[in-house]
Structures are given as structure tokens and as C-alpha cells.
Amino acid sequence: MTACIVGWSHSKFGKHEDADIESLITDVTVGALADAGVAPADVDEIYLGMFNGGFVKQDFPSSLVLQAHDDLRFKPATRVENACATGSAAIYQGLNAIEAKKARIVLVVGVEKMTELAGAAIGEVLTKASYLKEEDDNGSFADIFARIAEGYFQKYGDQSDALARIAAKNHKNGSVNTLAHFQKDLGYDFCRNVSDKNPLIAGPLKRTDCSPVTDGAAALVLTDVETALTMNKAVVFRAAEHVNEFLPMSRRDVTRFEGAERAWQQAFKTSSTTLDDFSFVEVHDCFTIAELVIYEAMGLTPHGQGARAILEGWTEKDGKLPVNPSGGLKSKGHPIGATGVSMHVMAAMQLHGSAGAIQVPGASLAGVFNMGGSAVANYASVLEPLR
């Protein structure tokens, strides 16, 4: 690829009662430009990722980025949306603009404010990322992933132990991430057992199997390699692959994320890497069953054997392939439009050696996998320090 991340900013994820999308956007915009040492006047293009779908009344958000500084006025700004992969979709549009030499410096912002709505209304918004002709009667998105879990359990046996281990791992990792929504190590026993504080939400999925409703924003600055070499820090994209799958779940085997497999395979090929080369990966654990199936999609285990990766400790922070050292969506939070940008920021921080308490020692190559819907929009990135 011909582009690098040269600066970033990330709000704390959680419930932001006193912030609207405008303030979330402007705060991270100012932070990312300052971190990159880029003047607002030098930005060539802006991409904003926001799903919305009714979370907030304010739509048409792209020009809200301009509120951060008067010198952003008249810059081209475009809103991008691709369900839960909206943030990565915005980044990839920036990469395309740089590759096409239409822009030298691109600002990418991801944002979502989900907490203005109540529970049932939130579920209705999220369900819009499914195939409503067939899946609207499933209820919330938790019900859709419960269907995936039930199908997987029927095919390969009850995996509740593995799902609880994934939840416990991600909460442990997130407990030391100061930007995470949840910063508490819940432990395996709490995640494994149904209780008043951890009830069943849908099918076999408990509350600890589901990512939280979250507000937050993240931003990053992209530029070409030549420009990046003159800057204080740079993380280069060795691959950025995007694969879309059929939207209806009825047209595919939902226990096998084939679109995700294809995206990973293309990323390995483009970057001339194998999974053994990676220091860590950040993957889309919107539900614990998703992380389990992603283990298989990226080739960590054969199909049906994803549980081995967590039960044998492979994906722990000190394992052979740490998965979600940030805490993942499960602990860090999942503000839809911000998630993909957040994942890339977390990876860049690791590769820059500035991830603090969540730092993976010696991190030199990272994978990021962000997906929209039930593994419909699939984005796989491979990142490494430029120097």
C-alpha cells in the first residue's frame, strides 16, 4: 500500500451524557491533527464514519468535522457507512484517495452516540444492519448472533466454556485500558455462569457475551509514504482488503464466516505474510461467538476447533497470538461508526510502542479485522511500523 497512519486520537468509550456527536468529532479531530503535527489547512480530504440509523436526530454529519477549525472550511468531507465496519470503510476511502493521488493528507474520523435511545429502540436501529425481509422477526442483533451460536453448537457441540474464556480474556485486557468502556476484570466464573448480573440475553448468549452500547469517537491522519518519512511516527498499511458477502443469512453457512476468510487470505497474499508472522490482532468481537468463528476464519484453527485457541491460551496477551489486547469490542466498547477507526488506532499505538498498560512487548506486525453485520462487510488490514 502507499499510505501510512501518522497521527491519531481516541476518546474514552462509554456513556457520554454531556457530549453530542459534534463535540465528540471535534475533540478527536483536534487531537489527531495535533498528534500528527498537521495543520488543518494542509488536510486535502475528510472522511467521517457514522452509522446512526436513528441513534441521534442529527444526520448529515460530514461537515461537523469542519467545526474543529476554521481552516477546514471548504475541505471536501464525505460521510461513509457500512454497518459495524463503517470506521474501516472510511479509512479505506482515505487509502483509495491517497493511492489515486487525489489527496496527500486525509483526515478520518469515526463517531457514534448510541445512548440517547433506550434499549428496545437501540435494538431496532441495530437490526437495520440485517436482512429485514427474512431476519426482522429475530429481534435484536443479539438474537441474530444467538442464531449463529446455536448453529455452531449444533454442528460442533456446546462451546459455552470457550465463549466465557473469550469474555474473561477481553475483560481482563480491557481492565487496564484507560480508554475502554469497561475496566473491570470479571473473571471466568462470572462470565461462565448465569446470574442476576449476567443473565441470558438471547439463546446461549449471556450479557458477558455481548458488546455494550457505547458512545465514542476516534480519528487518524493518513498520508503517503514519502510524506510519512518526514514525520515523527508512521505506521504503514501492508494490506487493506475488503470483501462483501451476501446479506441474507439464508444464502450462506453462518457458522463459517467465508467473507472473512476471503478477506484474511487476500490480506496475507498482498502483504506476503502468514498468521505466524503477526505480533497480535484486533478482531471484531461484537459477540464472543464472533471472535470464536474469526479464529477459524483467519486460519488459527481448522473449522470447528476454534475453542482450542482460547482454551489452550493461544489468544491470551502472553499467548502465541494475542487477540484483542485492547479488550476488544467486548470490553472497550462498540460505538458503531467509531469502531473500525478505534481498532486501527489501537493497533498503531501498539506498533509505535505507546500503548501503555495494554502494550504487547515487541509488537512489530498487526492484523485488524472489522466486520459489518453478520460477517457481511469484511475489512482486513495488515500494519507495521514504517521505520
Secondary structure, DSSP 8 states (H G I E B T S, - for coil): --EEEEEEEE---B--TT--HHHHHHHHHHHHHHHHT--GGG--EEEEE---TTSSS----GGGGGGG-GGGTT--EEEE--GGGHHHHHHHHHHHHHHTTS-SEEEEEEEEE-TTS-HHHHHHHHHTTS-HHHHGGG-SHHHHHHHHHHHHHHHH---HHHHHHHHHHHHHHHTT-TT-S------HHHHHS--SSS-EEETTEEGGGB----EEEEEEEEEEHHHHTTSS--EEEEEEEEEE--S-GGGS-TTS-HHHHHHHHHHHHHHT--GGG-SEEEE--SBHHHHHHHHHHTTSS-TT-HHHHHHTTTTSTTSSS-B-TT-HHHHH---HHHHHHHHHHHHHHHHHT--GGG--TT---EEEEEEETTTTEEEEEEEEE--
